[in-house]
Amino acid sequence: MLSDLELDVGNRYSVSIFIFTIASIAFQLPSTIAVRTFGPRIWFAFITFCFGVITIGTAFVKTWRQMIVMRILLGIAMSGIYPGLTYLISTWYTRKEQQLRFALMQSGEIVVLATGGIVNFGLNQLDSKVLKGWQLMFIFQGSITAFIGILTYWWMVDFPEHAHRSFYFLTPDESALAASRIEKDRGDVTAEGFSWSKIFVHAKDPKIYGFCTLYFLQNVVSTSLGYFLPIILQGGMGFSSNKSILLAAPPYYYAVLPAILSSLVGDKFQLRGPVIVFNSVCLIVGFCMLGFSDQVTVRYIGTFLATGAYVANWAGMATYQANNIVGQWKRVFTAAVVTAFNGAGGIAGSFIAG
């Protein structure tokens, strides 16, 4: 792909990655507002289907400039997924129930990413007379995503107070019961009418920027490890290129375990900050093993420890901010802003590690 599209000239490939993140950051707040305005079923179905179609279209670009345009469109389409899902989960569960649910969401994401890396590796080897391997990869991924987008309209649930409108989910009485649980827990089950002033007034809350700092620093770490782990395995540990791609997946499968366990502890004992601190210490230990040991086995084990710790912390931080934010539009604003800072941390992490 790099040579076919001339992305290997200068910093074009880096720009194609960078521009995706910028587009995503710019549209995260509007897209998260749209989740509340149009409802999860309609909005998630729309942006997921769009992401799939754009991904399919990426298979047919001919120049690096066209690739840049497609990356911008992909960033816009994806911008509402993570903050929107974070917001939706926070509306359904009481504060003491949230961390496990965030951990399950995060675990699903990393399992798909790890498996996708292996699948993409295989697809890239399947050049045909008509299409290159990288084109087949985009078509395969995009087709699955577009199909999921169509299913999302029927599969995705609405907010608790409107859950009876979802297909074959809750009755009106059950929907009222679900909403009453949230109202009893924090008294913010319904949203006020929308206005931009009701969104941006929450920018005055200093604790939101504390959460933003956590997300920024977290993604500096996760990006430096996630993007460069195959390079570390190949250049630092001596594995072949093919083995490095395959060995980069197991740490992410392992990460499901600490993510679930730490979330069970956090929900049971109502601990958020201490769990984040513990995971951060494990992260530091893992990076020390990776960076300072001369033994390949120890260094590889360090990747497991570090990956498990930072994945577990995603759920911890999502719960930490959701437990301390009250009000529907404030939840929307916070979910979007912390995710934007998360993206900025990814940009910083790519430069620091690179």
C-alpha positions as CSV (number, residue, x, y, z in Angstrom):
1,M,0.0,0.0,0.0
2,L,2.8,2.4,0.9
3,S,4.5,2.1,-2.5
4,D,1.2,1.8,-4.5
5,L,-0.1,5.1,-3.1
6,E,3.4,6.8,-2.8
7,L,2.8,7.1,1.0
8,D,6.4,6.1,1.6
9,V,7.6,9.5,0.3
10,G,8.5,12.0,3.0
11,N,6.0,12.1,5.9
12,R,2.9,11.3,3.9
13,Y,2.2,8.1,5.9
14,S,2.5,9.9,9.2
15,V,0.2,12.6,7.9
16,S,-2.4,10.0,6.9
17,I,-2.4,8.7,10.5
18,F,-2.2,12.1,12.1
19,I,-5.1,13.6,10.1
20,F,-7.4,10.7,11.1
21,T,-6.9,11.6,14.8
22,I,-7.4,15.3,14.2
23,A,-10.7,14.8,12.3
24,S,-11.9,12.5,15.1
25,I,-11.0,15.0,17.8
26,A,-12.8,17.8,16.0
27,F,-16.1,16.0,15.7
28,Q,-16.3,14.1,19.0
29,L,-18.4,16.6,20.8
30,P,-20.9,17.1,17.9
31,S,-21.2,13.4,17.4
32,T,-21.8,12.7,21.1
33,I,-24.4,15.4,21.2
34,A,-26.0,13.6,18.2
35,V,-26.3,10.4,20.2
36,R,-28.4,12.2,22.8
37,T,-30.4,14.1,20.1
38,F,-31.2,11.4,17.6
39,G,-30.9,8.4,19.9
40,P,-28.3,5.6,20.0
41,R,-30.1,3.3,17.5
42,I,-30.3,5.9,14.8
43,W,-26.9,7.6,15.3
44,F,-24.8,4.5,15.9
45,A,-26.3,2.7,13.0
46,F,-25.7,5.7,10.7
47,I,-22.0,6.3,11.7
48,T,-21.2,2.6,11.7
49,F,-22.6,2.1,8.3
50,C,-20.8,5.2,7.0
51,F,-17.5,4.0,8.5
52,G,-18.0,0.7,6.7
53,V,-18.8,2.3,3.3
54,I,-15.9,4.7,3.6
55,T,-13.5,1.8,4.5
56,I,-14.7,-0.1,1.4
57,G,-14.1,3.1,-0.7
58,T,-10.5,3.3,0.7
59,A,-9.7,0.1,-1.2
60,F,-10.1,1.9,-4.5
61,V,-8.1,5.1,-3.9
62,K,-5.4,5.7,-6.5
63,T,-3.2,8.4,-4.9
64,W,-2.0,9.4,-1.5
65,R,-4.1,12.6,-1.6
66,Q,-7.2,10.5,-2.0
67,M,-6.1,8.4,0.9
68,I,-5.8,11.5,3.1
69,V,-9.4,12.5,2.2
70,M,-10.6,9.1,3.1
71,R,-8.8,9.1,6.4
72,I,-10.4,12.5,7.3
73,L,-13.9,11.0,6.5
74,L,-13.0,7.9,8.6
75,G,-12.0,10.0,11.5
76,I,-15.3,12.0,11.3
77,A,-17.4,8.8,11.1
78,M,-15.6,7.1,14.0
79,S,-15.5,10.2,16.3
80,G,-18.8,9.4,18.1
81,I,-18.2,5.7,18.7
82,Y,-16.2,5.6,21.9
83,P,-17.5,8.7,23.7
84,G,-21.0,7.8,22.6
85,L,-20.8,4.3,24.0
86,T,-19.2,5.6,27.2
87,Y,-22.1,8.0,27.6
88,L,-24.7,5.4,26.8
89,I,-23.4,2.9,29.3
90,S,-23.3,5.6,32.0
91,T,-27.0,6.3,31.5
92,W,-28.0,2.6,31.9
93,Y,-26.1,1.6,35.1
94,T,-25.8,2.9,38.6
95,R,-22.5,4.2,39.7
96,K,-21.6,0.9,41.5
97,E,-22.3,-1.2,38.4
98,Q,-20.4,0.7,35.8
99,Q,-16.8,-0.4,35.9
100,L,-17.4,-4.0,34.9
101,R,-19.6,-2.8,32.0
102,F,-16.9,-0.5,30.8
103,A,-14.3,-3.3,31.1
104,L,-16.5,-5.6,29.0
105,M,-16.8,-2.9,26.3
106,Q,-13.0,-2.3,26.4
107,S,-12.3,-6.1,26.4
108,G,-14.4,-6.6,23.3
109,E,-12.5,-3.8,21.5
110,I,-9.1,-5.1,22.2
111,V,-10.0,-8.7,21.3
112,V,-11.3,-7.5,18.0
113,L,-8.2,-5.3,17.4
114,A,-5.8,-8.2,18.3
115,T,-7.7,-10.6,16.1
116,G,-8.0,-8.0,13.3
117,G,-4.2,-7.6,13.3
118,I,-3.8,-11.3,12.6
119,V,-6.5,-11.4,10.0
120,N,-5.1,-8.3,8.3
121,F,-1.7,-9.9,8.2
122,G,-3.2,-12.9,6.3
123,L,-5.3,-10.7,3.9
124,N,-2.2,-8.7,3.0
125,Q,-0.6,-11.8,1.7
126,L,-3.5,-12.5,-0.8
127,D,-2.6,-10.4,-3.8
128,S,-4.7,-11.3,-6.8
129,K,-4.6,-10.3,-10.4
130,V,-7.4,-7.7,-9.8
131,L,-6.8,-6.5,-6.2
132,K,-3.9,-6.1,-3.9
133,G,-3.8,-7.6,-0.4
134,W,-4.3,-4.2,1.2
135,Q,-7.4,-3.6,-1.0
136,L,-8.9,-6.9,0.0
137,M,-8.3,-6.0,3.6
138,F,-10.2,-2.8,3.4
139,I,-13.1,-4.4,1.4
140,F,-13.3,-7.2,4.0
141,Q,-13.3,-4.9,7.0
142,G,-15.6,-2.4,5.4
143,S,-18.2,-5.0,4.4
144,I,-18.4,-6.4,7.9
145,T,-18.6,-3.0,9.4
146,A,-21.4,-1.8,7.0
147,F,-23.3,-5.0,7.7
148,I,-23.0,-4.4,11.5
149,G,-24.2,-0.8,11.0
150,I,-27.4,-2.1,9.4
151,L,-27.9,-4.6,12.2
152,T,-27.3,-1.8,14.8
153,Y,-30.6,-0.1,13.9
154,W,-32.5,-3.1,15.3
155,W,-29.9,-4.4,17.8
156,M,-28.9,-1.2,19.6
157,V,-30.9,-0.2,22.7
158,D,-32.2,3.3,23.4
159,F,-31.8,5.3,26.6
160,P,-33.5,3.8,29.6
161,E,-36.5,6.1,29.6
162,H,-37.1,5.2,25.9
163,A,-36.0,1.6,26.0
164,H,-39.5,0.3,25.3
165,R,-39.0,1.8,21.8
166,S,-36.2,-0.6,21.1
167,F,-37.0,-3.8,19.1
168,Y,-38.1,-6.6,21.4
169,F,-36.2,-5.3,24.5
170,L,-38.3,-3.8,27.4
171,T,-41.9,-3.2,28.0
172,P,-43.0,0.3,29.0
173,D,-43.2,-0.8,32.6
174,E,-39.7,-2.3,32.5
175,S,-38.4,0.8,30.8
176,A,-39.8,2.9,33.6
177,L,-38.2,0.6,36.2
178,A,-34.8,0.9,34.5
179,A,-35.2,4.7,34.5
180,S,-36.2,4.8,38.1
181,R,-33.0,3.0,39.1
182,I,-30.9,5.7,37.6
183,E,-33.1,8.5,39.0
184,K,-32.7,7.0,42.5
185,D,-29.0,6.7,42.0
186,R,-28.2,10.2,40.8
187,G,-31.4,12.0,39.8
188,D,-30.5,12.8,36.2
189,V,-32.3,10.3,34.1
190,T,-33.9,12.9,31.8
191,A,-32.1,15.6,29.8
192,E,-33.0,19.3,29.5
193,G,-33.7,20.8,26.1
194,F,-30.5,21.2,24.1
195,S,-28.6,24.5,23.8
196,W,-24.9,25.1,23.3
197,S,-24.8,27.2,26.5
198,K,-25.9,24.2,28.5
199,I,-23.0,22.3,27.0
200,F,-20.2,24.7,27.3
201,V,-21.1,25.9,30.8
202,H,-19.6,22.7,32.0
203,A,-16.2,23.7,30.7
204,K,-15.8,25.7,33.9
205,D,-15.6,22.6,36.0
206,P,-11.9,22.0,36.9
207,K,-12.3,18.3,37.7
208,I,-13.1,17.6,34.0
209,Y,-9.6,18.7,33.1
210,G,-8.2,16.4,35.7
211,F,-10.0,13.5,33.9
212,C,-8.7,14.9,30.6
213,T,-5.1,14.8,32.0
214,L,-5.6,11.1,33.0
215,Y,-6.8,10.2,29.5
216,F,-4.1,12.1,27.8
217,L,-1.3,10.5,29.8
218,Q,-2.9,7.0,29.5
219,N,-3.0,7.2,25.7
220,V,0.6,8.5,25.5
221,V,1.5,5.1,27.0
222,S,-1.0,2.9,25.1
223,T,-0.1,4.5,21.8
224,S,3.7,4.1,22.3
225,L,3.1,0.4,23.1
226,G,0.3,-0.4,20.8
227,Y,1.7,1.1,17.6
228,F,5.3,0.1,18.2
229,L,5.0,-3.3,19.8
230,P,5.7,-5.2,16.6
231,I,8.7,-3.0,16.0
232,I,9.9,-3.6,19.5
233,L,9.5,-7.4,19.0
234,Q,11.3,-7.3,15.8
235,G,14.1,-4.8,16.4
236,G,14.5,-5.2,20.1
237,M,13.9,-8.9,20.7
238,G,15.1,-10.3,17.4
239,F,11.9,-11.9,16.1
240,S,11.1,-12.0,12.4
241,S,8.6,-9.6,10.9
242,N,5.9,-12.3,10.6
243,K,6.4,-13.6,14.1
244,S,6.4,-10.0,15.5
245,I,3.0,-9.4,14.1
246,L,1.6,-12.6,15.5
247,L,3.3,-12.2,18.9
248,A,1.8,-8.7,19.3
249,A,-1.7,-10.2,19.7
250,P,-1.4,-12.4,22.9
251,P,-0.7,-9.5,25.3
252,Y,-4.1,-8.0,24.3
253,Y,-5.9,-11.3,24.8
254,Y,-4.3,-11.5,28.3
255,A,-5.4,-7.9,29.0
256,V,-9.0,-9.0,29.3
257,L,-8.2,-10.8,32.5
258,P,-6.8,-7.8,34.6
259,A,-9.5,-5.6,33.0
260,I,-12.3,-7.8,34.3
261,L,-10.7,-8.6,37.7
262,S,-9.8,-5.0,38.6
263,S,-13.3,-3.9,37.6
264,L,-14.9,-6.6,39.8
265,V,-12.8,-5.3,42.7
266,G,-13.6,-1.7,41.9
267,D,-17.4,-2.3,41.7
268,K,-17.5,-4.5,44.8
269,F,-15.5,-2.2,47.1
270,Q,-16.5,1.1,45.3
271,L,-12.9,1.9,44.7
272,R,-11.9,3.9,41.6
273,G,-8.7,6.0,42.3
274,P,-6.9,3.2,44.2
275,V,-7.6,0.7,41.4
276,I,-6.2,3.2,38.8
277,V,-3.1,3.7,41.0
278,F,-2.5,0.0,41.3
279,N,-2.8,-0.5,37.5
280,S,-0.4,2.4,36.9
281,V,2.2,0.8,39.2
282,C,1.8,-2.5,37.3
283,L,2.2,-0.5,34.1
284,I,5.5,1.0,35.3
285,V,6.8,-2.4,36.3
286,G,5.9,-3.8,32.9
287,F,7.7,-1.0,31.1
288,C,10.8,-1.4,33.3
289,M,10.9,-5.1,32.4
290,L,10.5,-4.2,28.8
291,G,13.0,-1.4,28.7
292,F,15.8,-2.6,31.1
293,S,16.0,-6.4,31.0
294,D,18.5,-8.2,28.7
295,Q,16.4,-11.4,28.6
296,V,13.9,-11.7,25.8
297,T,11.5,-13.7,27.9
298,V,11.4,-11.1,30.7
299,R,10.9,-8.3,28.2
300,Y,8.0,-10.2,26.5
301,I,6.4,-10.8,29.9
302,G,6.7,-7.1,30.5
303,T,4.5,-6.4,27.5
304,F,1.8,-8.6,29.0
305,L,2.0,-6.7,32.3
306,A,2.0,-3.3,30.7
307,T,-0.7,-4.0,28.2
308,G,-3.0,-5.6,30.8
309,A,-2.5,-2.6,33.2
310,Y,-3.3,0.1,30.7
311,V,-6.3,-1.7,29.2
312,A,-7.7,-2.2,32.8
313,N,-7.2,1.5,33.4
314,W,-9.4,2.5,30.5
315,A,-12.4,1.0,32.4
316,G,-11.2,2.5,35.6
317,M,-10.9,6.0,34.2
318,A,-14.2,5.8,32.3
319,T,-15.9,4.8,35.6
320,Y,-14.0,7.4,37.6
321,Q,-15.3,10.3,35.5
322,A,-18.8,8.8,35.0
323,N,-19.2,8.3,38.8
324,N,-18.4,12.0,39.4
325,I,-20.4,13.7,36.7
326,V,-24.1,14.4,37.1
327,G,-26.4,15.8,34.5
328,Q,-27.1,14.5,30.9
329,W,-25.5,17.3,29.0
330,K,-22.5,17.4,31.3
331,R,-22.0,13.7,30.7
332,V,-22.1,14.3,27.0
333,F,-19.6,17.1,27.3
334,T,-17.3,15.2,29.5
335,A,-17.4,12.0,27.5
336,A,-16.5,13.9,24.3
337,V,-13.8,16.1,25.9
338,V,-11.9,13.4,27.7
339,T,-12.0,11.3,24.5
340,A,-10.6,14.2,22.6
341,F,-7.7,14.5,25.1
342,N,-7.3,10.8,24.7
343,G,-6.8,11.3,21.0
344,A,-4.3,14.1,21.7
345,G,-2.4,11.8,23.9
346,G,-2.2,9.3,21.0
347,I,-0.6,12.0,18.8
348,A,1.9,12.8,21.5
349,G,2.6,9.1,22.2
350,S,3.4,8.5,18.5
351,F,5.9,11.3,18.5
352,I,7.5,10.3,21.8
353,A,7.8,6.6,21.0
354,G,8.8,7.3,17.4
